[in-house]
Amino acid sequence: MDTFRKQPNLEPYFTNSYGCAAFASIAKGGIFFVGGAFGKGDVYKLNGGNPEQICAVEVAQASVGWVLGGEVLSEIIFFETEQDFDRFMSGNFEFSANAKAVALTAAISANATTMGNQGIQAGMTPDQTSVRGFKSSPEYTKGMKVFTLTLGGLMYEATIGGQKFTIKNKGSAVATK
């Protein structure tokens, strides 16, 4: 989550969102028409910008379309309200369409998903990547907003896919509500 905290444009999301799910590292790869990804992260309630870890979460992704190579990325999903947070905690699928080119640590990407469109992001390293494409106030789609930062790899993709989130230690999440 530290990489995302360094992005000044994301501060309104940390301050105004009910919670978030942060994945420090998601490994993604594919060849020709089939791709996949897997990563582990944590779910947080943000309490006015102060994260409180609730539980662990895993993400698995399958995609079809033109894909070649592999990359490692970080991802954060912000939840606007408690209802949006609870909907995520149910572990539903979300679908996405991706267009991305990655070369080592330089990347440019744009995504359209049922969890919200992601503005154009470009940079040579994760610390130099700036998040653009939205206004200064938080914008959500269906109560969520997703940001990713490429950590490295060599990949090209134009795909449609689905993500499945598996909540771990869910009993502790319910107990803290």
N, C-alpha and C positions, 0 to 999 in steps of 0.2 A: 504494500500500500504506500510505502515511502515514495516510490517513483511518481505516483499520482499526486501525492501531497505536495510535491515540488512544482506542480503545474498551477500557476496563479489563476488561470481561467477556470479551474475546477473548484476553487475555494467556495463559490456559492453552493455547489452541490454538497460539499462536506458540511456546510453550515445549515442548509435548508432541508436536506433529505432526511427521511426517517431512519434509513439504514442503507447498507451496501453489502455486496459480496465482492471480495477482492481475491484475485488469483495472481500470485507472484510469478508463476511460470506455467504456461500451457504449451506443450509440445504438439506441433501440427505437421502433417506431411501427407503426401499423396503422389500418385503417378497416373498420368493420362486422365481417366474419367472417375477415379475413386479416391477419396481422401478421408482423413480422420484426425482427431485431436483428443488429448486427455490432459487434465490438470487438476490440481488440488488447491483449495483456498480456504478462506474463513468468511463467515457472515458476521456483520457488526450492526449494532444499533448505534446511531451517531450522536444522539443527545446533544444537539447544538454544536456539532463539530468534534466532540470528544468520543472516539470510538470505544465501544464496549463489545468485546468478542462474545458471540452467542454460541456458535457451533462451527464445525468444519463442514466443507462442501466439496464435492467432486463434480467436474464437468466432463462429459464425453460428447464428441461431435462426429457426425458422419456427413459427408458431402459428395455430390455428384456434379460433374461438369469438367471443364478443362482445368487441370491442376498438375503441377510438376514441381517437386522439390520439398523442402521442409523449412520450418521456422520455429522459433521459440518466442512467445509473446506474453505480456501481462495484460490482464483484463480487469475492469472494475464495472460493476452494475450498481447504479444508484436507484433507490426506491423512494418515491415521493411521499407516500403515506403509509400508515400501519397496515391498511388493507392491501396495498401493493406488496409490502414486505411479506405478509401472510400468504398471498397468492404465490410468491416465489418459493416460500418454504414448503408448499405442496409438491414441488418438484416437477412442474409441467414442462413439456417440450416447447421450444421457441424456434421458429424458422428464420433463415437469413439468406440474403443474396450478397456475395462478396466479390469485389474486384480489388486485387492487391498485387503489387510487385515488391519483392524484397531482395536485396543484395547485401549479404553480410549484415551490417547493422543499419544500412540506409534503407528507408522504406517510405512508401506512399500508399495510402489506402483510403477507401470510402466504402461504407456498408449501409445497406438498407435492411432493417430487421423488424420483426413484430415487436421488438423491445425498444425500437426507436432508431431513427437514422443517425448515423455518426458523421460528423463533419470531416472534412479532409484533414488528414494528419500527415505531416512530412518532417523528416529530420535524419541526421546522420547517426545519432546515437539516441538511446532513450532519454538521456538528460537534455539533449538538444532538440528533441521533438516537441513541436508546439501543437496544441489542440486548437483547431479553428473551425469555423462554420456554424456558430451559434451566437446568440446575443449574450450580454453580460448577466442577465437573469437566467436562472435554471429553466430549461425546457425539457419536458418529459413526453414520452409517447406511451400510452397505456400505463402511466405511472412509473415508467422506468427510463433510464438513460444509460447507455453502454459506451465505454471508452476502452480502446486497446492501444498498447505501445509495443512495437516490435523490438525484441531484444537481440535478435540475430537470425541468420539463416540465408538461404537462397531458394526463393520460391516465386512462382507466378500462379495466380488462380483467378478463375471466373466461374463461380460455383453457386449452387443452391444446396442448403444443408439444414440440419436440425441439431439442436443442442439439448442434452438431457442433464439436469442437475440432480444430484443425489445428496440429500442432507444427511450428515453424520451426527450422531449424538443429539438427535432431535428432541429427546426427552428433556435435555437441559435447556433447550430453546423454549419449550412450552412452559417450563417452570419459572423462567425469568419474565414472562409476560405479565 
